[in-house]
């Protein structure tokens, strides 16, 4: 990617991302949130983020509702990845929601964070086929694999200015969609 990770912050002391960051020489910061008011936790977190001066603040596995003050402080720079094709299945345990609904195509969405949970402007989405009879665990695994591909692509898109946040919307610049990406994803795929 045409981007540099300047800080990995976590609200969990045992987050795997902290270990990965330390091994890569990336600064880390931990502010435990369990049992604390969100505003108190954010008062610790914001100075660490601000000192790192990031162009983007990426949420991943951060399962807390952010305060409006925090969201406004990073408006247009605060991104989230959600394990569903928003606007379907917002909120907690989206994969189980998709499984329970019996969808044949699920996926993930990167979006800018707004005060409305999982409702901010969408940057990118990735779809995955869900075969009949798939367990919730299989749905989770398929979506997680897509998340690991989609988030770096989203960062690259924003870092290279091919997409940007403008006036509460995502604006794209000079994007070309290949013919292969125009083909529909069908699930289940029935042959013969």
Rosetta constraint file for C-alpha pairs under 8 A:
AtomPair CA 1 CA 152 HARMONIC 7.16 0.50
AtomPair CA 1 CA 155 HARMONIC 7.48 0.50
AtomPair CA 1 CA 156 HARMONIC 5.46 0.50
AtomPair CA 2 CA 156 HARMONIC 6.15 0.50
AtomPair CA 2 CA 159 HARMONIC 6.16 0.50
AtomPair CA 2 CA 160 HARMONIC 6.93 0.50
AtomPair CA 3 CA 155 HARMONIC 7.56 0.50
AtomPair CA 3 CA 156 HARMONIC 7.18 0.50
AtomPair CA 3 CA 159 HARMONIC 6.29 0.50
AtomPair CA 5 CA 26 HARMONIC 6.96 0.50
AtomPair CA 6 CA 26 HARMONIC 6.39 0.50
AtomPair CA 6 CA 27 HARMONIC 6.77 0.50
AtomPair CA 6 CA 52 HARMONIC 6.06 0.50
AtomPair CA 6 CA 53 HARMONIC 7.95 0.50
AtomPair CA 6 CA 54 HARMONIC 6.72 0.50
AtomPair CA 7 CA 26 HARMONIC 6.08 0.50
AtomPair CA 7 CA 27 HARMONIC 5.06 0.50
AtomPair CA 7 CA 28 HARMONIC 5.58 0.50
AtomPair CA 7 CA 29 HARMONIC 7.43 0.50
AtomPair CA 7 CA 49 HARMONIC 7.42 0.50
AtomPair CA 7 CA 52 HARMONIC 6.41 0.50
AtomPair CA 8 CA 17 HARMONIC 7.24 0.50
AtomPair CA 8 CA 18 HARMONIC 6.52 0.50
AtomPair CA 8 CA 21 HARMONIC 6.60 0.50
AtomPair CA 8 CA 26 HARMONIC 7.11 0.50
AtomPair CA 8 CA 27 HARMONIC 6.43 0.50
AtomPair CA 8 CA 28 HARMONIC 4.78 0.50
AtomPair CA 8 CA 29 HARMONIC 6.39 0.50
AtomPair CA 9 CA 18 HARMONIC 7.58 0.50
AtomPair CA 9 CA 28 HARMONIC 5.56 0.50
AtomPair CA 9 CA 29 HARMONIC 4.56 0.50
AtomPair CA 9 CA 30 HARMONIC 5.64 0.50
AtomPair CA 9 CA 31 HARMONIC 7.70 0.50
AtomPair CA 9 CA 45 HARMONIC 7.78 0.50
AtomPair CA 9 CA 49 HARMONIC 7.90 0.50
AtomPair CA 10 CA 15 HARMONIC 6.92 0.50
AtomPair CA 10 CA 18 HARMONIC 7.41 0.50
AtomPair CA 10 CA 28 HARMONIC 7.98 0.50
AtomPair CA 10 CA 29 HARMONIC 6.41 0.50
AtomPair CA 10 CA 30 HARMONIC 4.92 0.50
AtomPair CA 10 CA 31 HARMONIC 6.36 0.50
AtomPair CA 10 CA 32 HARMONIC 7.46 0.50
AtomPair CA 10 CA 62 HARMONIC 7.88 0.50
AtomPair CA 11 CA 30 HARMONIC 5.72 0.50
AtomPair CA 11 CA 31 HARMONIC 4.94 0.50
AtomPair CA 11 CA 32 HARMONIC 4.38 0.50
AtomPair CA 11 CA 33 HARMONIC 5.40 0.50
AtomPair CA 11 CA 34 HARMONIC 7.90 0.50
AtomPair CA 11 CA 62 HARMONIC 7.52 0.50
AtomPair CA 12 CA 30 HARMONIC 6.77 0.50
AtomPair CA 12 CA 31 HARMONIC 7.24 0.50
AtomPair CA 12 CA 32 HARMONIC 5.50 0.50
AtomPair CA 12 CA 33 HARMONIC 7.39 0.50
AtomPair CA 13 CA 30 HARMONIC 6.23 0.50
AtomPair CA 13 CA 31 HARMONIC 7.90 0.50
AtomPair CA 13 CA 32 HARMONIC 6.81 0.50
AtomPair CA 14 CA 18 HARMONIC 7.52 0.50
AtomPair CA 15 CA 19 HARMONIC 7.40 0.50
AtomPair CA 16 CA 20 HARMONIC 6.46 0.50
AtomPair CA 17 CA 21 HARMONIC 5.99 0.50
AtomPair CA 18 CA 22 HARMONIC 6.12 0.50
AtomPair CA 18 CA 28 HARMONIC 6.38 0.50
AtomPair CA 19 CA 23 HARMONIC 6.24 0.50
AtomPair CA 20 CA 24 HARMONIC 6.31 0.50
AtomPair CA 21 CA 25 HARMONIC 6.16 0.50
AtomPair CA 21 CA 26 HARMONIC 4.90 0.50
AtomPair CA 21 CA 27 HARMONIC 6.95 0.50
AtomPair CA 21 CA 28 HARMONIC 6.93 0.50
AtomPair CA 22 CA 26 HARMONIC 5.58 0.50
AtomPair CA 22 CA 27 HARMONIC 6.74 0.50
AtomPair CA 22 CA 28 HARMONIC 7.01 0.50
AtomPair CA 29 CA 48 HARMONIC 7.07 0.50
AtomPair CA 31 CA 41 HARMONIC 6.48 0.50
AtomPair CA 31 CA 44 HARMONIC 6.62 0.50
AtomPair CA 31 CA 45 HARMONIC 6.49 0.50
AtomPair CA 32 CA 41 HARMONIC 7.16 0.50
AtomPair CA 33 CA 37 HARMONIC 7.47 0.50
AtomPair CA 33 CA 38 HARMONIC 7.02 0.50
AtomPair CA 33 CA 41 HARMONIC 5.70 0.50
AtomPair CA 36 CA 40 HARMONIC 6.76 0.50
AtomPair CA 36 CA 41 HARMONIC 6.64 0.50
AtomPair CA 37 CA 41 HARMONIC 6.45 0.50
AtomPair CA 38 CA 42 HARMONIC 6.12 0.50
AtomPair CA 38 CA 64 HARMONIC 7.86 0.50
AtomPair CA 38 CA 65 HARMONIC 7.82 0.50
AtomPair CA 38 CA 66 HARMONIC 7.10 0.50
AtomPair CA 38 CA 67 HARMONIC 7.12 0.50
AtomPair CA 39 CA 43 HARMONIC 6.16 0.50
AtomPair CA 39 CA 67 HARMONIC 6.74 0.50
AtomPair CA 40 CA 44 HARMONIC 6.86 0.50
AtomPair CA 41 CA 45 HARMONIC 6.35 0.50
AtomPair CA 42 CA 46 HARMONIC 5.83 0.50
AtomPair CA 42 CA 70 HARMONIC 7.15 0.50
AtomPair CA 43 CA 47 HARMONIC 7.30 0.50
AtomPair CA 44 CA 48 HARMONIC 7.21 0.50
AtomPair CA 45 CA 49 HARMONIC 6.37 0.50
AtomPair CA 46 CA 50 HARMONIC 5.94 0.50
AtomPair CA 46 CA 70 HARMONIC 7.78 0.50
AtomPair CA 47 CA 51 HARMONIC 5.95 0.50
AtomPair CA 48 CA 52 HARMONIC 6.49 0.50
AtomPair CA 49 CA 53 HARMONIC 6.53 0.50
AtomPair CA 49 CA 54 HARMONIC 7.12 0.50
AtomPair CA 50 CA 54 HARMONIC 7.34 0.50
AtomPair CA 55 CA 77 HARMONIC 6.46 0.50
AtomPair CA 56 CA 77 HARMONIC 4.59 0.50
AtomPair CA 56 CA 78 HARMONIC 6.05 0.50
AtomPair CA 56 CA 79 HARMONIC 7.25 0.50
AtomPair CA 57 CA 74 HARMONIC 7.50 0.50
AtomPair CA 57 CA 77 HARMONIC 5.82 0.50
AtomPair CA 57 CA 78 HARMONIC 4.75 0.50
AtomPair CA 57 CA 79 HARMONIC 6.13 0.50
AtomPair CA 58 CA 78 HARMONIC 6.02 0.50
AtomPair CA 58 CA 79 HARMONIC 4.88 0.50
AtomPair CA 58 CA 80 HARMONIC 6.01 0.50
AtomPair CA 59 CA 78 HARMONIC 7.52 0.50
AtomPair CA 59 CA 79 HARMONIC 6.01 0.50
AtomPair CA 59 CA 80 HARMONIC 4.82 0.50
AtomPair CA 59 CA 81 HARMONIC 6.90 0.50
AtomPair CA 60 CA 80 HARMONIC 6.51 0.50
AtomPair CA 60 CA 81 HARMONIC 6.40 0.50
AtomPair CA 65 CA 117 HARMONIC 7.61 0.50
AtomPair CA 66 CA 70 HARMONIC 6.38 0.50
AtomPair CA 66 CA 71 HARMONIC 6.60 0.50
AtomPair CA 66 CA 115 HARMONIC 7.88 0.50
AtomPair CA 67 CA 71 HARMONIC 6.38 0.50
AtomPair CA 67 CA 115 HARMONIC 7.71 0.50
AtomPair CA 68 CA 72 HARMONIC 6.04 0.50
AtomPair CA 68 CA 115 HARMONIC 5.91 0.50
AtomPair CA 69 CA 73 HARMONIC 6.16 0.50
AtomPair CA 70 CA 74 HARMONIC 6.70 0.50
AtomPair CA 71 CA 75 HARMONIC 5.84 0.50
AtomPair CA 71 CA 78 HARMONIC 7.27 0.50
AtomPair CA 71 CA 113 HARMONIC 6.94 0.50
AtomPair CA 71 CA 114 HARMONIC 6.46 0.50
AtomPair CA 71 CA 115 HARMONIC 6.81 0.50
AtomPair CA 74 CA 78 HARMONIC 5.52 0.50
AtomPair CA 75 CA 113 HARMONIC 7.53 0.50
AtomPair CA 75 CA 114 HARMONIC 7.63 0.50
AtomPair CA 76 CA 112 HARMONIC 6.60 0.50
AtomPair CA 76 CA 113 HARMONIC 7.95 0.50
AtomPair CA 76 CA 165 HARMONIC 5.38 0.50
AtomPair CA 76 CA 166 HARMONIC 7.52 0.50
AtomPair CA 76 CA 168 HARMONIC 7.58 0.50
AtomPair CA 77 CA 112 HARMONIC 7.25 0.50
AtomPair CA 77 CA 165 HARMONIC 7.86 0.50
AtomPair CA 78 CA 112 HARMONIC 5.69 0.50
AtomPair CA 78 CA 113 HARMONIC 5.62 0.50
AtomPair CA 79 CA 110 HARMONIC 6.89 0.50
AtomPair CA 79 CA 111 HARMONIC 5.65 0.50
AtomPair CA 79 CA 112 HARMONIC 4.48 0.50
AtomPair CA 79 CA 113 HARMONIC 5.60 0.50
AtomPair CA 80 CA 110 HARMONIC 5.66 0.50
AtomPair CA 80 CA 111 HARMONIC 5.53 0.50
AtomPair CA 80 CA 112 HARMONIC 6.26 0.50
AtomPair CA 80 CA 113 HARMONIC 6.31 0.50
AtomPair CA 81 CA 108 HARMONIC 6.96 0.50
AtomPair CA 81 CA 109 HARMONIC 5.62 0.50
AtomPair CA 81 CA 110 HARMONIC 4.40 0.50
AtomPair CA 81 CA 111 HARMONIC 6.49 0.50
AtomPair CA 81 CA 147 HARMONIC 7.30 0.50
AtomPair CA 81 CA 151 HARMONIC 7.01 0.50
AtomPair CA 82 CA 86 HARMONIC 7.78 0.50
AtomPair CA 82 CA 90 HARMONIC 7.88 0.50
AtomPair CA 82 CA 94 HARMONIC 7.97 0.50
AtomPair CA 82 CA 108 HARMONIC 5.55 0.50
AtomPair CA 82 CA 109 HARMONIC 5.26 0.50
AtomPair CA 82 CA 110 HARMONIC 6.40 0.50
AtomPair CA 82 CA 111 HARMONIC 7.99 0.50
AtomPair CA 82 CA 118 HARMONIC 7.35 0.50
AtomPair CA 83 CA 94 HARMONIC 6.03 0.50
AtomPair CA 83 CA 95 HARMONIC 6.41 0.50
AtomPair CA 83 CA 107 HARMONIC 6.18 0.50
AtomPair CA 83 CA 108 HARMONIC 4.34 0.50
AtomPair CA 83 CA 109 HARMONIC 6.58 0.50
AtomPair CA 83 CA 143 HARMONIC 6.27 0.50
AtomPair CA 83 CA 144 HARMONIC 7.36 0.50
AtomPair CA 83 CA 147 HARMONIC 7.28 0.50
AtomPair CA 84 CA 88 HARMONIC 6.62 0.50
AtomPair CA 84 CA 89 HARMONIC 6.07 0.50
AtomPair CA 84 CA 90 HARMONIC 7.28 0.50
AtomPair CA 84 CA 94 HARMONIC 5.91 0.50
AtomPair CA 84 CA 95 HARMONIC 6.76 0.50
AtomPair CA 84 CA 98 HARMONIC 7.64 0.50
AtomPair CA 84 CA 106 HARMONIC 6.15 0.50
AtomPair CA 84 CA 107 HARMONIC 4.89 0.50
AtomPair CA 84 CA 108 HARMONIC 4.30 0.50
AtomPair CA 84 CA 109 HARMONIC 6.16 0.50
AtomPair CA 84 CA 143 HARMONIC 7.83 0.50
AtomPair CA 85 CA 89 HARMONIC 7.35 0.50
AtomPair CA 85 CA 106 HARMONIC 6.29 0.50
AtomPair CA 85 CA 107 HARMONIC 5.25 0.50
AtomPair CA 85 CA 108 HARMONIC 5.12 0.50
AtomPair CA 85 CA 109 HARMONIC 5.60 0.50
AtomPair CA 85 CA 125 HARMONIC 6.65 0.50
AtomPair CA 85 CA 126 HARMONIC 7.66 0.50
AtomPair CA 85 CA 127 HARMONIC 7.39 0.50
AtomPair CA 86 CA 90 HARMONIC 6.59 0.50
AtomPair CA 86 CA 108 HARMONIC 7.55 0.50
AtomPair CA 86 CA 109 HARMONIC 6.27 0.50
AtomPair CA 86 CA 118 HARMONIC 7.39 0.50
AtomPair CA 86 CA 119 HARMONIC 7.64 0.50
AtomPair CA 87 CA 118 HARMONIC 7.58 0.50
AtomPair CA 87 CA 119 HARMONIC 6.87 0.50
AtomPair CA 89 CA 94 HARMONIC 5.18 0.50
AtomPair CA 89 CA 95 HARMONIC 8.00 0.50
AtomPair CA 89 CA 97 HARMONIC 6.20 0.50
AtomPair CA 89 CA 98 HARMONIC 6.75 0.50
AtomPair CA 90 CA 94 HARMONIC 6.30 0.50
AtomPair CA 90 CA 117 HARMONIC 7.42 0.50
AtomPair CA 90 CA 118 HARMONIC 5.67 0.50
AtomPair CA 90 CA 119 HARMONIC 7.93 0.50
AtomPair CA 91 CA 117 HARMONIC 6.97 0.50
AtomPair CA 91 CA 118 HARMONIC 6.73 0.50
AtomPair CA 93 CA 97 HARMONIC 6.41 0.50
AtomPair CA 94 CA 98 HARMONIC 6.15 0.50
AtomPair CA 95 CA 99 HARMONIC 6.16 0.50
AtomPair CA 95 CA 136 HARMONIC 6.98 0.50
AtomPair CA 95 CA 139 HARMONIC 6.35 0.50
AtomPair CA 95 CA 140 HARMONIC 5.77 0.50
AtomPair CA 95 CA 143 HARMONIC 7.78 0.50
AtomPair CA 96 CA 100 HARMONIC 5.97 0.50
AtomPair CA 96 CA 136 HARMONIC 5.94 0.50
AtomPair CA 96 CA 139 HARMONIC 7.96 0.50
AtomPair CA 96 CA 140 HARMONIC 8.00 0.50
AtomPair CA 97 CA 101 HARMONIC 6.20 0.50
AtomPair CA 98 CA 102 HARMONIC 6.31 0.50
AtomPair CA 98 CA 103 HARMONIC 5.84 0.50
AtomPair CA 98 CA 106 HARMONIC 6.82 0.50
AtomPair CA 99 CA 103 HARMONIC 6.45 0.50
AtomPair CA 99 CA 135 HARMONIC 7.59 0.50
AtomPair CA 99 CA 136 HARMONIC 5.95 0.50
AtomPair CA 99 CA 139 HARMONIC 6.96 0.50
AtomPair CA 103 CA 130 HARMONIC 7.17 0.50
AtomPair CA 104 CA 129 HARMONIC 5.97 0.50
AtomPair CA 104 CA 130 HARMONIC 4.76 0.50
AtomPair CA 104 CA 131 HARMONIC 6.49 0.50
AtomPair CA 104 CA 132 HARMONIC 7.34 0.50
AtomPair CA 104 CA 187 HARMONIC 5.35 0.50
AtomPair CA 104 CA 188 HARMONIC 6.60 0.50
AtomPair CA 105 CA 127 HARMONIC 6.39 0.50
AtomPair CA 105 CA 128 HARMONIC 5.62 0.50
AtomPair CA 105 CA 129 HARMONIC 4.70 0.50
AtomPair CA 105 CA 130 HARMONIC 5.51 0.50
AtomPair CA 105 CA 185 HARMONIC 7.89 0.50
AtomPair CA 105 CA 186 HARMONIC 7.62 0.50
AtomPair CA 105 CA 187 HARMONIC 6.32 0.50
AtomPair CA 106 CA 127 HARMONIC 5.62 0.50
AtomPair CA 106 CA 128 HARMONIC 5.43 0.50
AtomPair CA 106 CA 129 HARMONIC 6.53 0.50
AtomPair CA 106 CA 130 HARMONIC 6.76 0.50
AtomPair CA 106 CA 139 HARMONIC 7.98 0.50
AtomPair CA 106 CA 143 HARMONIC 7.26 0.50
AtomPair CA 107 CA 125 HARMONIC 7.18 0.50
AtomPair CA 107 CA 126 HARMONIC 5.41 0.50
AtomPair CA 107 CA 127 HARMONIC 4.23 0.50
AtomPair CA 107 CA 128 HARMONIC 5.32 0.50
AtomPair CA 107 CA 143 HARMONIC 5.37 0.50
AtomPair CA 107 CA 146 HARMONIC 7.01 0.50
AtomPair CA 108 CA 125 HARMONIC 5.62 0.50
AtomPair CA 108 CA 126 HARMONIC 5.47 0.50
AtomPair CA 108 CA 127 HARMONIC 6.72 0.50
AtomPair CA 108 CA 143 HARMONIC 6.42 0.50
AtomPair CA 108 CA 146 HARMONIC 6.92 0.50
AtomPair CA 108 CA 147 HARMONIC 6.15 0.50
AtomPair CA 108 CA 150 HARMONIC 7.93 0.50
AtomPair CA 109 CA 122 HARMONIC 6.93 0.50
AtomPair CA 109 CA 123 HARMONIC 7.49 0.50
AtomPair CA 109 CA 124 HARMONIC 5.83 0.50
AtomPair CA 109 CA 125 HARMONIC 4.38 0.50
AtomPair CA 109 CA 126 HARMONIC 6.66 0.50
AtomPair CA 109 CA 147 HARMONIC 8.00 0.50
AtomPair CA 110 CA 122 HARMONIC 6.04 0.50
AtomPair CA 110 CA 123 HARMONIC 5.50 0.50
AtomPair CA 110 CA 124 HARMONIC 5.32 0.50
AtomPair CA 110 CA 125 HARMONIC 6.37 0.50
AtomPair CA 110 CA 150 HARMONIC 7.59 0.50
AtomPair CA 110 CA 151 HARMONIC 6.83 0.50
AtomPair CA 110 CA 154 HARMONIC 7.11 0.50
AtomPair CA 111 CA 118 HARMONIC 7.73 0.50
AtomPair CA 111 CA 119 HARMONIC 7.92 0.50
AtomPair CA 111 CA 120 HARMONIC 5.72 0.50
AtomPair CA 111 CA 121 HARMONIC 5.42 0.50
AtomPair CA 111 CA 122 HARMONIC 4.22 0.50
AtomPair CA 111 CA 123 HARMONIC 5.17 0.50
AtomPair CA 111 CA 124 HARMONIC 7.18 0.50
AtomPair CA 112 CA 120 HARMONIC 5.09 0.50
AtomPair CA 112 CA 121 HARMONIC 5.42 0.50
AtomPair CA 112 CA 122 HARMONIC 6.57 0.50
AtomPair CA 112 CA 123 HARMONIC 7.32 0.50
AtomPair CA 113 CA 117 HARMONIC 7.60 0.50
AtomPair CA 113 CA 118 HARMONIC 7.13 0.50
AtomPair CA 113 CA 119 HARMONIC 7.47 0.50
AtomPair CA 113 CA 120 HARMONIC 5.15 0.50
AtomPair CA 113 CA 121 HARMONIC 7.63 0.50
AtomPair CA 114 CA 118 HARMONIC 7.73 0.50
AtomPair CA 114 CA 119 HARMONIC 6.82 0.50
AtomPair CA 114 CA 120 HARMONIC 5.07 0.50
AtomPair CA 116 CA 120 HARMONIC 7.01 0.50
AtomPair CA 121 CA 168 HARMONIC 6.99 0.50
AtomPair CA 121 CA 169 HARMONIC 5.65 0.50
AtomPair CA 121 CA 170 HARMONIC 6.13 0.50
AtomPair CA 122 CA 170 HARMONIC 6.91 0.50
AtomPair CA 123 CA 154 HARMONIC 6.99 0.50
AtomPair CA 123 CA 163 HARMONIC 7.81 0.50
AtomPair CA 123 CA 170 HARMONIC 6.33 0.50
AtomPair CA 124 CA 150 HARMONIC 7.39 0.50
AtomPair CA 124 CA 154 HARMONIC 6.52 0.50
AtomPair CA 125 CA 150 HARMONIC 7.28 0.50
AtomPair CA 126 CA 146 HARMONIC 6.37 0.50
AtomPair CA 126 CA 147 HARMONIC 7.77 0.50
AtomPair CA 126 CA 150 HARMONIC 6.65 0.50
AtomPair CA 127 CA 146 HARMONIC 7.57 0.50
AtomPair CA 127 CA 185 HARMONIC 7.70 0.50
AtomPair CA 128 CA 142 HARMONIC 6.70 0.50
AtomPair CA 128 CA 143 HARMONIC 6.81 0.50
AtomPair CA 128 CA 146 HARMONIC 7.35 0.50
AtomPair CA 128 CA 185 HARMONIC 7.88 0.50
AtomPair CA 129 CA 185 HARMONIC 7.24 0.50
AtomPair CA 129 CA 186 HARMONIC 7.10 0.50
AtomPair CA 129 CA 187 HARMONIC 5.34 0.50
AtomPair CA 129 CA 188 HARMONIC 7.15 0.50
AtomPair CA 130 CA 134 HARMONIC 6.63 0.50
AtomPair CA 130 CA 139 HARMONIC 6.69 0.50
AtomPair CA 130 CA 187 HARMONIC 6.52 0.50
AtomPair CA 130 CA 188 HARMONIC 7.21 0.50
AtomPair CA 131 CA 187 HARMONIC 6.66 0.50
AtomPair CA 131 CA 188 HARMONIC 5.70 0.50
AtomPair CA 132 CA 188 HARMONIC 6.97 0.50
AtomPair CA 134 CA 138 HARMONIC 5.81 0.50
AtomPair CA 134 CA 139 HARMONIC 6.66 0.50
AtomPair CA 135 CA 139 HARMONIC 6.38 0.50
AtomPair CA 136 CA 140 HARMONIC 6.18 0.50
AtomPair CA 137 CA 141 HARMONIC 6.16 0.50
AtomPair CA 138 CA 142 HARMONIC 6.17 0.50
AtomPair CA 139 CA 143 HARMONIC 6.21 0.50
AtomPair CA 140 CA 144 HARMONIC 5.98 0.50
AtomPair CA 141 CA 145 HARMONIC 6.22 0.50
AtomPair CA 142 CA 146 HARMONIC 6.50 0.50
AtomPair CA 143 CA 147 HARMONIC 6.15 0.50
AtomPair CA 144 CA 148 HARMONIC 6.28 0.50
AtomPair CA 145 CA 149 HARMONIC 6.69 0.50
AtomPair CA 146 CA 150 HARMONIC 6.01 0.50
AtomPair CA 147 CA 151 HARMONIC 6.00 0.50
AtomPair CA 148 CA 152 HARMONIC 7.23 0.50
AtomPair CA 149 CA 153 HARMONIC 6.65 0.50
AtomPair CA 150 CA 154 HARMONIC 6.13 0.50
AtomPair CA 151 CA 155 HARMONIC 6.30 0.50
AtomPair CA 152 CA 156 HARMONIC 6.13 0.50
AtomPair CA 153 CA 157 HARMONIC 6.11 0.50
AtomPair CA 154 CA 158 HARMONIC 6.30 0.50
AtomPair CA 155 CA 159 HARMONIC 5.85 0.50
AtomPair CA 156 CA 160 HARMONIC 6.00 0.50
AtomPair CA 157 CA 161 HARMONIC 6.31 0.50
AtomPair CA 157 CA 162 HARMONIC 5.25 0.50
AtomPair CA 157 CA 163 HARMONIC 5.78 0.50
AtomPair CA 158 CA 162 HARMONIC 6.02 0.50
AtomPair CA 158 CA 163 HARMONIC 5.12 0.50
AtomPair CA 158 CA 164 HARMONIC 5.97 0.50
AtomPair CA 161 CA 173 HARMONIC 7.42 0.50
AtomPair CA 162 CA 172 HARMONIC 5.67 0.50
AtomPair CA 162 CA 173 HARMONIC 4.81 0.50
AtomPair CA 162 CA 174 HARMONIC 6.65 0.50
AtomPair CA 162 CA 175 HARMONIC 6.89 0.50
AtomPair CA 163 CA 170 HARMONIC 6.59 0.50
AtomPair CA 163 CA 171 HARMONIC 5.47 0.50
AtomPair CA 163 CA 172 HARMONIC 4.27 0.50
AtomPair CA 163 CA 173 HARMONIC 5.92 0.50
AtomPair CA 164 CA 170 HARMONIC 5.59 0.50
AtomPair CA 164 CA 171 HARMONIC 5.36 0.50
AtomPair CA 164 CA 172 HARMONIC 6.59 0.50
AtomPair CA 165 CA 169 HARMONIC 5.62 0.50
AtomPair CA 165 CA 170 HARMONIC 4.73 0.50
AtomPair CA 165 CA 171 HARMONIC 6.27 0.50
AtomPair CA 166 CA 170 HARMONIC 6.22 0.50
AtomPair CA 166 CA 171 HARMONIC 6.57 0.50
AtomPair CA 177 CA 181 HARMONIC 6.42 0.50
AtomPair CA 177 CA 182 HARMONIC 7.22 0.50
AtomPair CA 178 CA 182 HARMONIC 6.77 0.50
AtomPair CA 179 CA 183 HARMONIC 7.11 0.50
